[in-house]
Amino acid sequence: METANQMLKTAMEAKDSKVDRKLKMINLQMQKAKLEHQIEKEERKNNKDEEIDGEGSVVLDRNELLRRIAKAKDLTQTDK
């Protein structure tokens, strides 16, 4: 009976050890992701003036759109 008890204890300790390693690995991955997120956030904060690649459309207000049309019209007229 004592041998079975010892084997069960060893098996439980091995399982606990395996779970602890998995938890440590997940914790390290979360810390890495958090650090990378902070670095990206600081880089975006420092590079506000640079263009950002992305998908989608650009929304302009009416006045900006009119300015761009007028500028394009002026450029095409001066080229002729």
C-alpha positions in Angstrom: 0.0 0.0 0.0 2.8 2.3 0.8 4.4 1.8 -2.6 1.2 2.7 -4.3 1.0 5.8 -2.2 4.6 6.8 -3.1 3.9 6.3 -6.8 0.7 8.4 -6.6 2.7 11.1 -4.8 5.4 11.1 -7.5 2.9 11.2 -10.3 1.1 14.2 -8.7 4.3 16.0 -8.1 5.3 15.5 -11.8 1.9 16.7 -13.0 2.2 19.8 -10.7 5.7 20.5 -12.0 4.4 20.3 -15.6 1.6 22.7 -14.9 3.9 25.1 -13.1 6.2 25.1 -16.2 3.3 25.8 -18.5 2.1 28.7 -16.2 5.6 30.2 -16.1 5.8 30.0 -19.9 2.4 31.7 -20.3 3.4 34.4 -17.8 6.6 35.0 -19.8 4.7 35.2 -23.0 2.3 37.7 -21.5 5.2 39.8 -20.2 6.8 39.8 -23.6 3.6 40.8 -25.3 3.1 43.7 -22.8 6.6 44.9 -23.3 6.3 44.8 -27.1 3.0 46.7 -26.9 4.6 49.4 -24.7 7.5 49.7 -27.2 5.1 50.1 -30.1 3.1 52.6 -28.2 6.2 54.7 -27.5 7.4 54.4 -31.1 4.0 55.6 -32.4 4.1 58.5 -29.9 7.5 59.5 -31.1 6.7 59.1 -34.8 3.4 61.0 -35.0 4.5 63.0 -38.1 5.4 59.9 -40.1 3.0 58.3 -42.5 1.2 55.1 -41.3 0.5 52.3 -43.7 -3.0 51.0 -43.5 -6.1 49.9 -45.2 -9.3 51.8 -45.6 -10.3 55.3 -46.6 -9.2 58.8 -45.6 -11.9 61.0 -44.4 -11.5 64.7 -45.2 -13.7 67.6 -44.2 -15.3 69.7 -46.9 -12.8 72.6 -46.7 -9.8 70.4 -47.1 -11.4 68.6 -50.0 -12.1 72.0 -51.7 -8.5 73.1 -51.1 -7.2 69.9 -52.7 -9.5 70.2 -55.7 -8.5 73.9 -56.2 -4.8 73.0 -55.9 -5.1 70.2 -58.4 -7.0 72.5 -60.8 -4.3 75.1 -60.5 -1.6 72.6 -61.2 -3.3 71.3 -64.3 -3.9 74.8 -65.7 -0.3 75.8 -65.2 0.9 72.7 -66.9 -1.0 73.5 -70.2 
